Amino acid sequence: MASQLTKRVLSALCLIPVVVGVLWAGGIALTALMAVMLVISLKEWVYISTWQGRRQYGLIAVGFVYVVAAFFCLYETGMNEPKLWLPLYLLLAVWLSDSGAYLAGKTIGGPKMAPSISPNKTWAGMFGACFFPALGIAIYHAALNAWLMTPEQGQGQGLEQGGLVMPDLSMIGLYVVIGLVTGFAGQAGDLSVSWIKRKAGVKDTGVLIPGHGGILDRIDALMVLSILFWVWMQCGGYQILFPNQVSQWISPWSNAFQF
């Protein structure tokens, strides 16, 4: 168990700076990374859609639409300006949810959530998957909003440069919703891939990432949440996150969502 945890931690320490760096660079670097990940993910989906030597073509077709849609939404979010701030909302929520689920599940344990699909998942892990992103996003949102404020806005809210940044308690409902959506939707994405893997009789979707498995093993929750996050942004979520800023982070596709 310790060896497996060490592999997971080392893989995360190597991958996170790469992902953040590519998001910061944007352009061709982001396009190339997303293209490579998409091809590998589609290949892995075909692999887990083969049950007892027979390919499930209906599942493959549905999976291709789902995976491509998720990558499109993730790519659109990553290509928005500024390149790093918006994607970090999504990535932080997913990373914190995964970490919270793992830590709470291993530390607290308790009743299993779906033993026939994923024997290691517990309801304590679900709590961690909701609580950690809610807390983390509250802190990140407060820090980012304070950083983006003009001096006049900061003085109006009692903020001074170098002062202590506190989460906006008036938005606590938003943080709770973010935590709940991240936890439940992320776990749903995780369980759906786990169910398909169980039907295929395989433990992982691949062997690319030590301690994690394949690309799909790492982004099963991210795929669901990337679609939800992109739709929310197109429907005006940026105005909720940054009511005091003039945002230009809307993708060209947002015109289709003007009501």
N, C-alpha and C positions, 0 to 999 in steps of 0.2 A: 504493500500500500504506500509506504514512504517513497519507494522508488518511483511509483506511478505519479505521486504528487509532485515529486521533484521534476519529473519530465514535463508535467503540465505547467509548472511555474516557470521553468527555463524556456519552454516554448513560448509562453505568454510574454516573457521579458524580451525575447528576440522579435516577436511578431508585432507587438504594440508600437514600438518606435518606428518600425517600417511602415505600418498602416498610417500612423499619424503624419509621418514625413511625406508619404505619397499624397495624402489629402492636402497637406500644406502646399506641396508643389503643384498639384492639379495637372491640367493639361494632358500631355502625352503620357506622362508617368501614371496618372490615375486611369486613363483609358486602357493602357497596356495591362496594368494589374487587374482591372476589372474583366478584361477580355480573357486573360489566362484563367482567372478564378471561375468565370462563367463556363468555359469549356470543360474544366476539370469537374465542376459541380454537375454539369449535364451528364458527363461520363459516369460519375458516381451514382446519379439517379438511375441510370440504365442498369448499373450493377445491382442496386438494391431492389430493382423492379423485376429481377429474375428469380422466380420462385420454383424450386425443384426442377431446375433446368429449363423452365419455360418463361419467356419474357411476357410480362403483362403489358401489352401495348396500350391499353386504355390508361393504365397508371402512368406509363411513360409519357403519353400525350398530355395528360393533366399536369404531370410533374414539370414537363418542359415549359408549359404556359406559366406555371407558378414560379419556377426558378427564374425564367427570363423577366417576368414582371417584377420580381423582387430585385433583380440586378438593375433593371431600368430605374426603379425608384431610388435605389441606393446610389446609382451613378448620378441621377439628376440632383439628388441632395448634395452629393460631393462636389458637383460642378457649380453649385450656386456660389454667389459672392456674399460675404467673404468665405473662402473655401473651408475653413476649419471650424468655425464656431457652431454652425448648424449641425454638421455631421457629428460633432462631439456630443451634442445632446443625445442623439440616437445611440452612438457607440458607448458612451458612458452608461446610459440606462441599461443596455444589454450586458456590458461587462460587469456592472455592479449587481445586476439581477442574477447572472450566472454565479458570481462569487458569493453573493448572499445565500443563494439556494444551496450551494455546496457547503459553505461554512455552517449554516443553520442545520442542514440535514445531518452533517457529520457530528456536530456538537450536541444537538438536542435529540435528534433521532425521532422516535415515536411512530405513530401509525403510518403505514404506507399509503401513498396517494393512488397509485395505479400499479399494483404488484404484477398483474398479468402482462403489462406492457413494458414497464421500466421498474424493476424491483427495488432500485435504490432511491427512488423519489419518495419523499415524505411530505406531510402537511407542514411540518416545521420548515422544510426547505422552501415550500411555497410562500410561507410568511417572510422568510429571508429574501426571496425573489421579488417580493413587493416592497418591503421596508427599505432595503439598501438603495435601490434606485430613487425612491421618493426622497430620502435624506440627501443622497449625493447630488441629485438634480437641483434640489433646493439651494444647496451651497454653491454649486456651479452657476446657477441662474443669478443668484444674488451677486456673486463676484463679477460675472460678465456684464450685468446691467450697470453695476457701479463703474466698471471700466469704460463702458460706452457713454456714460452720462457726460454732458457738458458741465463745466464748472457751475453754471447757473442752476442746472437741474440738481446737481449734487447739493448745493447750498439750500435749495428749496426743500430737500428731503433730509437735511441735517447730516450730510456726508461730507467729509473733508478728505483731501488727498492723503493717503497713508493711514486713514482711519479704519476702524474695525468694520468689516462687511458682515451684515446679518441678513439671513433669509427674510424675504418679505412675507410677514405673517398673513397679510391680506390675500395672499395667493396660496395659502396652505391647502385649499381645496384642490387647486390645480396639481400640486405636488402629490397629493394622495391619489388623484386620478391617474397621474403618470405612473406612480408606483403600481397601482392595481392593474392597469392596462399592460404595463411592461411585464409584470409577474405572470398574469393569467395568459396573455397572448403568447408570451415567450415560452411558457411551459407547454402550451397547446402545440406550438411549432415543434418543440423538442419531442413531445409525446407522439406526434404524428409520424415523424421520421423514425422514432424508436419502434413504433408499431410495424412500419414497413420493413425495417431491418429484422425484426423478429419473424415476420412472415417469410423473409428471404433466408433466415437462418444464419445471419452474419452479425457480428458484434459492432463493427464499425463500417462506415461508408468507404473508408480508404485507409491508407497508412502514411499519408503525406506529412502529418503533423505529429511528432512524438508526444505521447501522453493524451492526445485528443482524438486521433484517428484521421478522418478525411476532412475535406473542406466543409461538406454538409454537416458533419458532426460539430463543427465549430460555429457554423452560421445558421443552424436550424431555427433558433429563436430570432436571429437578426433578420431573416427573410420575411417573417410575418410582420415584424415591427417596422421594417423599412417601408413596406407598402402602407401600413397605417400612418406612419409619420409623414410620408410624402403626400398622402391624401389630405391629412390635417393641415399641412403647410399650404397646399393649394386652396383650401377652404378658409384660409385666414388665420391659421395658427400662429404665424409670425407676429400678427398684431396683438395676440394675447401675450406672447412671450416678451415682446418689446414694444409696449404701447407708447413709450416716450421717444422712440427713435423712428426716423424716416427710413423704412427698410426697402432695400433694392435686391432682396434675396429671392424674388419670385421667379420661377422658371418660365420660359416662354410658353410652356404647356398650361400655365395657370389660367389663361383666358378661357379655357374650356370649362372652368369651374366657377365662373362669375355668375352669380344668381341674381 
